């Protein structure tokens, strides 16, 4: 579990602002109130860009 947390922190710390916001809204915010399309709208990127960002995480 500690290795997973460390890996997530490394990815988060090396991500750009938009990717961090996507991670916060899609993965960390509980309860999750937005799907990936909703997150894309919140961070002002296209749906396909949001899917690409998620894939790159």
C-alpha positions in Angstrom: 0.0 0.0 0.0 2.9 2.4 0.8 4.4 1.7 -2.6 1.1 2.5 -4.3 0.7 5.8 -2.4 4.3 6.7 -3.2 3.7 6.0 -6.9 0.6 8.1 -7.0 2.4 11.0 -5.3 5.2 10.8 -7.9 2.7 10.9 -10.8 0.7 13.7 -9.2 3.8 15.8 -8.4 5.2 15.4 -12.0 1.8 16.3 -13.6 0.8 19.6 -15.1 -2.0 21.7 -13.5 -4.8 20.3 -15.8 -3.8 16.7 -15.1 -3.7 17.4 -11.3 -7.2 18.9 -11.5 -8.4 15.8 -13.4 -6.9 13.5 -10.8 -8.4 15.5 -8.0 -11.9 15.6 -9.4 -12.0 12.1 -11.0 -10.0 10.0 -8.5 -9.7 11.8 -5.2 -13.0 13.6 -4.7 -15.4 11.4 -2.7 -18.1 10.8 -3.4 -17.4 11.1 -7.1 -20.0 13.4 -8.5 -18.6 13.7 -12.1 -17.9 11.3 -14.8 -14.9 11.9 -17.1 -17.0 14.0 -19.5 -18.1 16.2 -16.5 -14.5 16.5 -15.4 -13.5 17.5 -18.9 -16.1 20.3 -18.8 -14.9 21.5 -15.4 -11.3 21.8 -16.4 -12.2 23.2 -19.9 -10.7 20.5 -22.1 -12.4 18.3 -24.7 -13.7 14.9 -23.8 -11.1 13.2 -26.0 -8.3 15.2 -24.3 -9.6 14.1 -20.9 -9.5 10.5 -22.0 -5.9 10.9 -23.3 -4.9 12.6 -20.0 -6.4 9.7 -18.0 -4.7 7.2 -20.2 -1.3 8.9 -19.7 -1.7 8.8 -15.9 
